[in-house]
């Protein structure tokens, strides 16, 4: 009998340890803030290696739902502006890279999440004269250039499989397909055009 109980406890403990992380049906703003960027594959570096503005900002509450804004620095110095628009749609809807998950899976993983916004920004650096003689100080100017967002309600209404959506976001039609699935899209075309 004791041997049987030991085996039952061992199996239960093993099942508990091997189970995927459980997320409560009422995911908190802290869980969303700490895990959403990595879940979608947006951030590839550890937090202390990111720019101070690269972060997930969560607004709202448990009762009304949470809105997450993911801020990500994408330098445009050597990038194509059309590709940046496509990246914004793809990263939001299908996730970044092989391991990133899209908005649909994020809404499933974090049930309290009602909207996700992905915001790209660039940083212009320079210098200015300080108050002391001969002092030169660094400057930074944050320039937001893309914002795409999707709500849980509208995304679930469009009923499409993750695989089908990911395939349709590849190729030349990426921007037109992506625009159909998002609720919010804004691009600073003047800045994007000036960076060619």
VOBA-1610 file (N, C-alpha, C; in pm, whole numbers, padded with zeros to 5 digits, always signed):
BEGIN
Unk+00082-00119+00000Unk+00000+00000+00000Unk+00087+00126+00000Unk+00193+00126+00079Unk+00282+00242+00085Unk+00352+00261-00050Unk+00394+00151-00109Unk+00460+00158-00239Unk+00363+00214-00345Unk+00237+00173-00340Unk+00137+00222-00432Unk+00117+00373-00415Unk+00108+00421-00292Unk+00089+00564-00263Unk+00210+00644-00311Unk+00329+00590-00293Unk+00449+00657-00341Unk+00445+00674-00493Unk+00403+00570-00561Unk+00393+00577-00707Unk+00289+00679-00752Unk+00176+00684-00685Unk+00071+00780-00719Unk+00121+00922-00698Unk+00187+00946-00587Unk+00240+01079-00557Unk+00349+01115-00657Unk+00432+01021-00693Unk+00540+01046-00790Unk+00482+01083-00926Unk+00381+01010-00970Unk+00319+01038-01099Unk+00251+01175-01096Unk+00181+01205-00988Unk+00113+01335-00977Unk+00214+01449-00977Unk+00324+01433-00906Unk+00428+01536-00901Unk+00492+01553-01037Unk+00519+01445-01105Unk+00578+01450-01237Unk+00484+01519-01336Unk+00357+01487-01330Unk+00258+01551-01419Unk+00251+01700-01391Unk+00257+01739-01266Unk+00254+01881-01229Unk+00376+01954-01282Unk+00494+01894-01267Unk+00617+01959-01310Unk+00630+01967-01462Unk+00574+01872-01534Unk+00586+01871-01679Unk+00474+01945-01749Unk+00373+01987-01678Unk+00260+02057-01739Unk+00306+02193-01789Unk+00249+02241-01901Unk+00283+02375-01948Unk+00236+02478-01847Unk+00296+02599-01849Unk+00256+02699-01752Unk+00107+02729-01762Unk+00043+02736-01651Unk-00101+02764-01649Unk-00122+02913-01632Unk-00211+02967-01709Unk-00246+03108-01699Unk-00390+03115-01654Unk-00411+03189-01551Unk-00545+03199-01494Unk-00640+03264-01594Unk-00764+03229-01584Unk-00865+03287-01672Unk-00872+03438-01655Unk-00830+03486-01542Unk-00830+03629-01518Unk-00685+03678-01512Unk-00615+03671-01626Unk-00474+03710-01631Unk-00460+03854-01583Unk-00357+03878-01505Unk-00336+04010-01448Unk-00254+04097-01542Unk-00259+04226-01517Unk-00182+04319-01601Unk-00033+04291-01587Unk+00009+04247-01472Unk+00152+04217-01451Unk+00195+04097-01536Unk+00113+03992-01540Unk+00144+03875-01624Unk+00155+03916-01771Unk+00059+03996-01815Unk+00059+04040-01954Unk+00183+04124-01981Unk+00212+04218-01894Unk+00328+04306-01913Unk+00458+04227-01917Unk+00471+04129-01830Unk+00596+04054-01819Unk+00614+03947-01927Unk+00505+03898-01987Unk+00517+03781-02074Unk+00474+03802-02219Unk+00395+03903-02249Unk+00338+03917-02384Unk+00444+03941-02491Unk+00539+04028-02467Unk+00642+04059-02567Unk+00723+03938-02607Unk+00760+03857-02509Unk+00836+03735-02538Unk+00747+03629-02600Unk+00621+03620-02557Unk+00528+03522-02611Unk+00509+03543-02762Unk+00498+03668-02802Unk+00480+03698-02943Unk+00613+03702-03019Unk+00724+03692-02947Unk+00855+03691-03011Unk+00905+03830-03050Unk+00841+03934-03000Unk+00880+04070-03038Unk+01018+04103-02983Unk+01042+04074-02856Unk+01169+04106-02794Unk+01262+03987-02801Unk+01378+04007-02861Unk+01476+03900-02873Unk+01591+03918-02774Unk+01593+04028-02703Unk+01698+04054-02605Unk+01638+04058-02464Unk+01723+04039-02366Unk+01678+04045-02228Unk+01646+04190-02192Unk+01557+04211-02096Unk+01511+04348-02066Unk+01621+04449-02039Unk+01727+04411-01970Unk+01830+04510-01937Unk+01918+04545-02058Unk+01900+04478-02172Unk+01974+04510-02295Unk+01889+04590-02394Unk+01765+04615-02361Unk+01675+04689-02450Unk+01684+04838-02422Unk+01634+04915-02519Unk+01620+05059-02499Unk+01514+05080-02391Unk+01527+05186-02315Unk+01435+05212-02204Unk+01289+05224-02249Unk+01267+05265-02373Unk+01130+05280-02424Unk+01072+05149-02478Unk+01154+05046-02495Unk+01104+04916-02543Unk+01041+04843-02426Unk+00910+04833-02432Unk+00840+04774-02318Unk+00697+04741-02357Unk+00629+04672-02267Unk+00486+04646-02283Unk+00414+04729-02177Unk+00324+04814-02222Unk+00245+04898-02133Unk+00104+04843-02133Unk+00051+04814-02014Unk-00083+04756-02003Unk-00175+04855-01933Unk-00289+04881-01997Unk-00390+04970-01940Unk-00518+04890-01918Unk-00603+04940-01832Unk-00732+04875-01808Unk-00734+04800-01677Unk-00838+04719-01660Unk-00850+04640-01538Unk-00915+04506-01570Unk-00924+04423-01469Unk-00974+04287-01486Unk-01119+04285-01533Unk-01197+04378-01485Unk-01340+04380-01518Unk-01364+04421-01664Unk-01300+04528-01708Unk-01326+04577-01844Unk-01231+04516-01947Unk-01123+04456-01903Unk-01026+04397-01995Unk-00902+04485-02006Unk-00796+04426-02055Unk-00668+04496-02065Unk-00635+04529-02209Unk-00569+04642-02227Unk-00515+04684-02357Unk-00364+04687-02342Unk-00294+04616-02429Unk-00148+04610-02422Unk-00088+04686-02540Unk+00006+04773-02510Unk+00083+04845-02612Unk+00226+04793-02604Unk+00272+04733-02713Unk+00408+04681-02719Unk+00491+04781-02799Unk+00589+04844-02734Unk+00677+04942-02797Unk+00807+04872-02835Unk+00845+04884-02963Unk+00967+04817-03011Unk+01048+04912-03099Unk+01178+04920-03072Unk+01268+05005-03150Unk+01313+04931-03274Unk+01281+04986-03389Unk+01327+04933-03518Unk+01394+05048-03592Unk+01526+05047-03598Unk+01598+05151-03670Unk+01569+05140-03818Unk+01541+05252-03881Unk+01510+05252-04024Unk+01631+05285-04110Unk+01749+05294-04051Unk+01866+05341-04127Unk+01895+05255-04250Unk+01874+05125-04242Unk+01903+05038-04357Unk+01786+04947-04388Unk+01666+04995-04369Unk+01549+04912-04392Unk+01458+04973-04498Unk+01384+04887-04564Unk+01287+04927-04665Unk+01156+04962-04595Unk+01099+05078-04626Unk+00977+05121-04555Unk+00858+05029-04584Unk+00848+04975-04705Unk+00738+04883-04736Unk+00750+04755-04654Unk+00872+04708-04635Unk+00894+04588-04554Unk+00860+04614-04408Unk+00884+04735-04361Unk+00852+04767-04222Unk+00702+04761-04197Unk+00624+04806-04291Unk+00478+04797-04278Unk+00437+04650-04272Unk+00496+04570-04357Unk+00465+04427-04360Unk+00507+04360-04229Unk+00623+04397-04176Unk+00668+04342-04048Unk+00569+04376-03937Unk+00519+04498-03937Unk+00425+04538-03832Unk+00301+04449-03834Unk+00244+04428-03951Unk+00126+04343-03962Unk+00157+04198-03926Unk+00266+04147-03981Unk+00301+04006-03959Unk+00331+03978-03813Unk+00411+04064-03750Unk+00447+04041-03610Unk+00325+04046-03520Unk+00232+04135-03548Unk+00112+04145-03465Unk+00021+04024-03488Unk-00005+03990-03611Unk-00105+03888-03642Unk-00053+03745-03635Unk+00076+03725-03669Unk+00129+03588-03676Unk+00249+03566-03583Unk+00298+03669-03520Unk+00414+03656-03433Unk+00543+03677-03510Unk+00652+03698-03436Unk+00782+03723-03498Unk+00864+03596-03497Unk+00919+03562-03610Unk+01010+03448-03619Unk+00940+03314-03605Unk+01021+03211-03586Unk+00969+03075-03577Unk+00890+03049-03449Unk+00929+03113-03340Unk+00871+03080-03211Unk+00770+03182-03159Unk+00760+03295-03225Unk+00665+03397-03183Unk+00522+03356-03216Unk+00431+03392-03131Unk+00289+03359-03150Unk+00214+03485-03191Unk+00107+03467-03265Unk+00027+03579-03312Unk-00078+03624-03213Unk-00154+03725-03255Unk-00256+03784-03169Unk-00361+03683-03125Unk-00402+03595-03214Unk-00504+03495-03179Unk-00460+03407-03064Unk-00338+03358-03071Unk-00286+03275-02962Unk-00263+03356-02836Unk-00225+03483-02851Unk-00206+03570-02733Unk-00339+03592-02662Unk-00447+03612-02739Unk-00579+03629-02677Unk-00623+03501-02604Unk-00586+03385-02659Unk-00618+03259-02591Unk-00535+03243-02464Unk-00409+03277-02470Unk-00318+03259-02356Unk-00349+03355-02242Unk-00387+03478-02278Unk-00418+03580-02177Unk-00564+03621-02194Unk-00656+03549-02133Unk-00800+03574-02155Unk-00846+03713-02117Unk-00779+03779-02026Unk-00819+03914-01986Unk-00779+04021-02085Unk-00700+03985-02184Unk-00650+04080-02285Unk-00758+04105-02390Unk-00793+04232-02412Unk-00897+04261-02512Unk-00844+04333-02635Unk-00721+04385-02628Unk-00665+04455-02744Unk-00513+04455-02736Unk-00449+04441-02852Unk-00303+04446-02861Unk-00266+04549-02966Unk-00176+04640-02929Unk-00122+04739-03021Unk+00029+04721-03029Unk+00081+04714-03149Unk+00226+04706-03170Unk+00271+04840-03225Unk+00369+04900-03159Unk+00417+05032-03198Unk+00566+05024-03226Unk+00606+05065-03347Unk+00748+05072-03382Unk+00793+05217-03368Unk+00914+05234-03319Unk+00972+05368-03312Unk+01119+05362-03351Unk+01171+05476-03390Unk+01312+05491-03422Unk+01370+05592-03324Unk+01500+05591-03311Unk+01568+05684-03221Unk+01671+05761-03301Unk+01659+05893-03300Unk+01760+05979-03360Unk+01850+06029-03249Unk+01977+06008-03266Unk+02072+06052-03164Unk+02151+06171-03215Unk+02200+06247-03122Unk+02280+06365-03155Unk+02351+06414-03032Unk+02397+06537-03038Unk+02465+06597-02922Unk+02417+06741-02905Unk+02438+06792-02785Unk+02410+06932-02756Unk+02515+06982-02658Unk+02530+07112-02654Unk+02626+07170-02561Unk+02568+07172-02421Unk+02649+07137-02324Unk+02606+07140-02186Unk+02627+07276-02125Unk+02603+07290-01996Unk+02616+07418-01927Unk+02760+07449-01891Unk+02839+07344-01874Unk+02979+07364-01840Unk+03060+07392-01966Unk+03171+07457-01951Unk+03257+07490-02064Unk+03311+07360-02127Unk+03291+07347-02257Unk+03341+07230-02329Unk+03260+07103-02309Unk+03147+07112-02241Unk+03066+06993-02214Unk+02975+06963-02333Unk+02979+06840-02380Unk+02894+06793-02488Unk+02810+06678-02435Unk+02678+06689-02449Unk+02587+06589-02395Unk+02516+06514-02508Unk+02488+06386-02488Unk+02413+06312-02591Unk+02265+06348-02585Unk+02199+06340-02700Unk+02055+06362-02706Unk+01989+06245-02778Unk+01863+06226-02749Unk+01784+06123-02814Unk+01646+06179-02846Unk+01600+06148-02964Unk+01464+06187-03002Unk+01392+06060-03046Unk+01282+06029-02979Unk+01201+05911-03011Unk+01103+05950-03121Unk+01102+05872-03230Unk+01013+05900-03343Unk+00926+05778-03369Unk+00800+05781-03322Unk+00709+05670-03355Unk+00677+05675-03504Unk+00680+05560-03571Unk+00650+05561-03714Unk+00548+05454-03756Unk+00510+05365-03665Unk+00409+05265-03702Unk+00330+05223-03579Unk+00200+05206-03600Unk+00113+05153-03495Unk+00006+05068-03561Unk+00002+04942-03524Unk-00104+04854-03571Unk-00166+04788-03449Unk-00297+04773-03450Unk-00365+04716-03335Unk-00484+04632-03376Unk-00515+04536-03291Unk-00629+04448-03317Unk-00698+04418-03185Unk-00831+04413-03191Unk-00908+04379-03071Unk-00945+04231-03077Unk-00963+04175-02961Unk-00999+04033-02950Unk-01131+04005-03021Unk-01228+04090-03000Unk-01362+04069-03057Unk-01358+04067-03209Unk-01293+04165-03270Unk-01293+04170-03417Unk-01206+04059-03476Unk-01096+04025-03410Unk-01009+03919-03462Unk-01081+03785-03461Unk-01154+03757-03354Unk-01225+03630-03345Unk-01343+03624-03442Unk-01400+03737-03478Unk-01509+03741-03574Unk-01462+03705-03716Unk-01336+03730-03745Unk-01284+03706-03880Unk-01248+03561-03905Unk-01260+03477-03809Unk-01243+03331-03818Unk-01148+03285-03928Unk-01024+03276-03896Unk-00924+03222-03987Unk-00823+03142-03906Unk-00763+03045-03969Unk-00662+02966-03898Unk-00530+03042-03896Unk-00450+03015-03795Unk-00320+03080-03783Unk-00233+03051-03905Unk-00236+02927-03953Unk-00153+02887-04067Unk-00197+02960-04194Unk-00327+02969-04214Unk-00379+03037-04332Unk-00343+03185-04329Unk-00356+03246-04213Unk-00323+03388-04199Unk-00175+03411-04223Unk-00090+03326-04167Unk+00054+03340-04184Unk+00093+03328-04332Unk+00033+03234-04403Unk+00063+03217-04546Unk+00019+03339-04626Unk-00098+03392-04593Unk-00148+03507-04670Unk-00069+03635-04641Unk+00005+03639-04530Unk+00086+03756-04498Unk+00223+03753-04566Unk+00253+03646-04636Unk+00381+03637-04707Unk+00362+03686-04850Unk+00463+03752-04900Unk+00457+03798-05039Unk+00421+03944-05052Unk+00389+03982-05175Unk+00365+04123-05208Unk+00236+04179-05150Unk+00140+04094-05124Unk+00010+04141-05076Unk+00005+04155-04924Unk+00116+04145-04859Unk+00123+04145-04713Unk+00051+04265-04651Unk+00080+04384-04700Unk+00019+04505-04642Unk-00131+04509-04662Unk-00178+04471-04781Unk-00323+04476-04805Unk-00395+04369-04724Unk-00336+04251-04710Unk-00397+04145-04629Unk-00396+04185-04481Unk-00282+04233-04434Unk-00269+04273-04294Unk-00369+04382-04255Unk-00389+04478-04345Unk-00480+04589-04316Unk-00624+04540-04297Unk-00661+04428-04358Unk-00797+04375-04344Unk-00822+04317-04204Unk-00716+04273-04137Unk-00732+04205-04009Unk-00716+04296-03888Unk-00658+04414-03907Unk-00634+04501-03792Unk-00744+04605-03780Unk-00759+04658-03660Unk-00857+04762-03634Unk-00794+04900-03641Unk-00667+04906-03608Unk-00596+05034-03607Unk-00470+05018-03688Unk-00447+05111-03778Unk-00319+05116-03845Unk-00283+05260-03877Unk-00167+05297-03838Unk-00115+05431-03863Unk+00033+05418-03895Unk+00075+05484-04001Unk+00215+05486-04038Unk+00256+05631-04065Unk+00370+05670-04014Unk+00425+05803-04039Unk+00494+05795-04175Unk+00414+05811-04280Unk+00465+05794-04416Unk+00571+05896-04452Unk+00562+06017-04396Unk+00665+06117-04424Unk+00800+06069-04371Unk+00801+06016-04251Unk+00927+05967-04194Unk+00972+05840-04266Unk+00880+05748-04291Unk+00916+05626-04362Unk+00973+05656-04501Unk+00913+05751-04571Unk+00961+05788-04704Unk+01094+05857-04702Unk+01123+05931-04595Unk+01250+06004-04588Unk+01368+05914-04555Unk+01342+05792-04514Unk+01449+05702-04470Unk+01495+05606-04578Unk+01450+05624-04703Unk+01490+05532-04811Unk+01635+05549-04847
//
